Amino acid sequence: MRKREEKKLLVDIIDSINSIDEHLEGRRVLEEYTANKTKRRAVEREIEIIGEAMSKLLKMDPNIQIS
């Protein structure tokens, strides 16, 4: 069961990374990002999701390799 939960969290992280790319429309232009409040909030929420998933993963397995 634990491995299943770990896999779900890893999928959540991958989904959030892909969503960030979608929100940024494949571009990394700081001026566009800072000028668009909706885009910033969407990206920041995805980063929160990644952080929450990582925190849960580390609680499940403190020795998990993060690199």
C-alpha positions as CSV (number, residue, x, y, z in Angstrom):
1,M,0.0,0.0,0.0
2,R,2.8,2.4,0.8
3,K,4.4,2.0,-2.6
4,R,1.1,2.8,-4.2
5,E,0.8,6.0,-2.1
6,E,4.4,7.0,-3.0
7,K,3.7,6.4,-6.7
8,K,0.6,8.6,-6.5
9,L,2.6,11.4,-4.9
10,L,5.2,11.1,-7.6
11,V,2.5,11.3,-10.3
12,D,1.1,14.4,-8.6
13,I,4.6,16.0,-8.8
14,I,5.0,15.1,-12.5
15,D,1.5,16.5,-13.2
16,S,2.3,19.7,-11.4
17,I,5.5,20.1,-13.4
18,N,3.6,19.6,-16.6
19,S,1.0,22.1,-15.5
20,I,3.6,24.7,-14.8
21,D,4.9,24.3,-18.3
22,E,1.4,24.6,-19.6
23,H,0.7,27.8,-17.6
24,L,4.0,29.3,-18.9
25,E,3.1,28.2,-22.4
26,G,6.5,26.7,-22.8
27,R,8.2,30.1,-22.5
28,R,10.4,31.3,-19.7
29,V,10.1,35.0,-19.9
30,L,10.3,36.7,-16.5
31,E,8.5,39.9,-17.6
32,E,5.5,37.9,-18.9
33,Y,5.4,35.9,-15.7
34,T,5.6,38.9,-13.4
35,A,3.0,40.8,-15.4
36,N,0.4,38.1,-15.2
37,K,-1.1,37.7,-11.7
38,T,-3.3,34.7,-12.7
39,K,-0.3,32.9,-14.3
40,R,1.8,33.6,-11.2
41,R,-0.8,32.3,-8.8
42,A,-1.3,29.2,-10.9
43,V,2.4,28.4,-11.0
44,E,2.8,29.1,-7.3
45,R,-0.1,26.7,-6.5
46,E,1.6,24.0,-8.5
47,I,4.8,24.6,-6.6
48,E,2.8,24.3,-3.3
49,I,1.4,20.9,-4.6
50,I,5.0,19.8,-5.3
51,G,6.2,20.8,-1.9
52,E,3.3,19.1,-0.1
53,A,3.9,15.9,-2.1
54,M,7.6,16.0,-1.3
55,S,6.9,16.5,2.4
56,K,4.6,13.5,2.5
57,L,7.2,11.4,0.5
58,L,9.9,12.3,3.0
59,K,7.7,11.4,5.9
60,M,7.0,8.0,4.3
61,D,10.7,7.4,3.4
62,P,13.3,9.8,4.9
63,N,16.0,8.1,2.8
64,I,14.3,8.7,-0.5
65,Q,16.8,10.0,-3.1
66,I,16.0,13.6,-4.3
67,S,18.2,14.7,-7.1
